[in-house]
Every structure is written in C-alpha cells, then in structure tokens.
Amino acid sequence: MSPSPKDPLHGKTLQSILEELVETYRWEGLAHHIHINCFISDPSIKSSLTFLRKTPWARKKVEDLYVKLMRDAN
C-alpha cells in the first residue's frame, strides 16, 4: 500500500496561499484564472482576504488553484 500524497494545504494559512499565488501570477494573472472582483478592481491582500473568508466558493477556487500550482511544480 503506497502512502497517500501529503495535502498541500496542510499548515498553510489563507494569507500565505494568496501571497504565493500573487507572487506567481500577479493580480492580473490571478484575475484571469479566478474571475472575482476582489482580484480585478483595486486588489489588495487585505481586501481579498476579507472577501475570501466570507465567501466559501471563492476560497475553494483559490485553494484549488494553489493545489494545482503545487502539483505542477513537482
């Protein structure tokens, strides 16, 4: 039996995930991948975190993109 792959979200805060995605894609690229207003109109880490913490479907999209980024990096 092979060990299950480690969860790339384990131990990661939403802020660190978002900062890494912004570093990788910049705001423009992030808005291209995930079409939500907080990434398009005057984006900031603080305003995006506020929105993502209140909006589970948007947070899920961010987490899914992060997981894809981590899998593609390996």
MIVO-770193 format. One record per residue (C-alpha): residue in three letters; x, y, z. Coordinates in pm, whole numbers, plus 32768, in hexadecimal, padded with zeros to 4 digits. Last residue first. Layout:
N
<r code="ALA" c1="X" c2="Y" c3="Z"/>
...
// end
This chain:
74
<r code="ASN" c1="828D" c2="875A" c3="7C9B"/>
<r code="ALA" c1="823C" c2="88C5" c3="7C46"/>
<r code="ASP" c1="8101" c2="885B" c3="7B8C"/>
<r code="ARG" c1="807D" c2="87B8" c3="7CC9"/>
<r code="MET" c1="80C1" c2="88F3" c3="7D97"/>
<r code="LEU" c1="801A" c2="89D7" c3="7C96"/>
<r code="LYS" c1="7EED" c2="88EE" c3="7C7F"/>
<r code="VAL" c1="7ECB" c2="88F1" c3="7DFB"/>
<r code="TYR" c1="7EDD" c2="8A6E" c3="7DF8"/>
<r code="LEU" c1="7DD2" c2="8A84" c3="7CEA"/>
<r code="ASP" c1="7CF0" c2="899F" c3="7DB6"/>
<r code="GLU" c1="7D27" c2="8A73" c3="7EEF"/>
<r code="VAL" c1="7CCB" c2="8BB0" c3="7E35"/>
<r code="LYS" c1="7B94" c2="8B0E" c3="7D9E"/>
<r code="LYS" c1="7B2F" c2="8A87" c3="7EF6"/>
<r code="ARG" c1="7B57" c2="8BE4" c3="7F8C"/>
<r code="ALA" c1="7A6B" c2="8C6B" c3="7E82"/>
<r code="TRP" c1="7962" c2="8B62" c3="7ECF"/>
<r code="PRO" c1="7987" c2="8B9F" c3="8048"/>
<r code="THR" c1="7949" c2="8D17" c3="803B"/>
<r code="LYS" c1="7978" c2="8DCF" c3="8186"/>
<r code="ARG" c1="7AE7" c2="8D75" c3="81B7"/>
<r code="LEU" c1="7B27" c2="8DB3" c3="8045"/>
<r code="PHE" c1="7A99" c2="8F13" c3="8051"/>
<r code="THR" c1="7B63" c2="8F84" c3="817F"/>
<r code="LEU" c1="7C9A" c2="8ED9" c3="80F7"/>
<r code="SER" c1="7C71" c2="8F90" c3="7FAB"/>
<r code="SER" c1="7C4E" c2="90E1" c3="8058"/>
<r code="LYS" c1="7D8A" c2="90AA" c3="8125"/>
<r code="ILE" c1="7E5E" c2="9015" c3="800D"/>
<r code="SER" c1="7E0A" c2="9134" c3="7F27"/>
<r code="PRO" c1="7D55" c2="9154" c3="7DDC"/>
<r code="ASP" c1="7CD3" c2="92A1" c3="7D52"/>
<r code="SER" c1="7BC9" c2="9201" c3="7C74"/>
<r code="ILE" c1="7C2C" c2="90B5" c3="7BD8"/>
<r code="PHE" c1="7C96" c2="8FC6" c3="7CED"/>
<r code="CYS" c1="7B80" c2="9031" c3="7DDD"/>
<r code="ASN" c1="7A8D" c2="9025" c3="7CB6"/>
<r code="ILE" c1="7A9D" c2="8EB0" c3="7C83"/>
<r code="HIS" c1="7AFA" c2="8DFC" c3="7B42"/>
<r code="ILE" c1="7BF6" c2="8CFB" c3="7BB7"/>
<r code="HIS" c1="7D03" c2="8C9D" c3="7AB8"/>
<r code="HIS" c1="7D0D" c2="8DEE" c3="7A05"/>
<r code="ALA" c1="7CE8" c2="8EAC" c3="7B4D"/>
<r code="LEU" c1="7E17" c2="8DED" c3="7BD0"/>
<r code="GLY" c1="7ED8" c2="8E49" c3="7A99"/>
<r code="GLU" c1="7E8B" c2="8FBA" c3="7AC3"/>
<r code="TRP" c1="7ED1" c2="8FB5" c3="7C38"/>
<r code="ARG" c1="802C" c2="8F23" c3="7C0A"/>
<r code="TYR" c1="803D" c2="8DB2" c3="7BA5"/>
<r code="THR" c1="8156" c2="8D25" c3="7C7A"/>
<r code="GLU" c1="817B" c2="8E2F" c3="7D88"/>
<r code="VAL" c1="8001" c2="8E5B" c3="7D92"/>
<r code="LEU" c1="7FD5" c2="8CE3" c3="7DBB"/>
<r code="GLU" c1="80DA" c2="8CD8" c3="7ECF"/>
<r code="GLU" c1="8037" c2="8DFB" c3="7F87"/>
<r code="LEU" c1="7EE0" c2="8D56" c3="7F6A"/>
<r code="ILE" c1="7F5B" c2="8C0E" c3="7FFB"/>
<r code="SER" c1="8015" c2="8CC2" c3="8112"/>
<r code="GLN" c1="7EDC" c2="8D89" c3="8169"/>
<r code="LEU" c1="7DFA" c2="8C58" c3="8161"/>
<r code="THR" c1="7EE0" c2="8BB5" c3="825C"/>
<r code="LYS" c1="7F9F" c2="8A7C" c3="8205"/>
<r code="GLY" c1="7FD3" c2="8964" c3="8302"/>
<r code="HIS" c1="7F3F" c2="885B" c3="821F"/>
<r code="LEU" c1="7ED8" c2="88F4" c3="80D2"/>
<r code="PRO" c1="7FCC" c2="881F" c3="8006"/>
<r code="ASP" c1="7F2A" c2="86E1" c3="8096"/>
<r code="LYS" c1="803A" c2="85D9" c3="8098"/>
<r code="PRO" c1="8011" c2="84C5" c3="7F9A"/>
<r code="SER" c1="7F84" c2="8380" c3="8025"/>
<r code="PRO" c1="8084" c2="8278" c3="8082"/>
<r code="SER" c1="8098" c2="814D" c3="7F9A"/>
<r code="MET" c1="8000" c2="8000" c3="8000"/>
// end
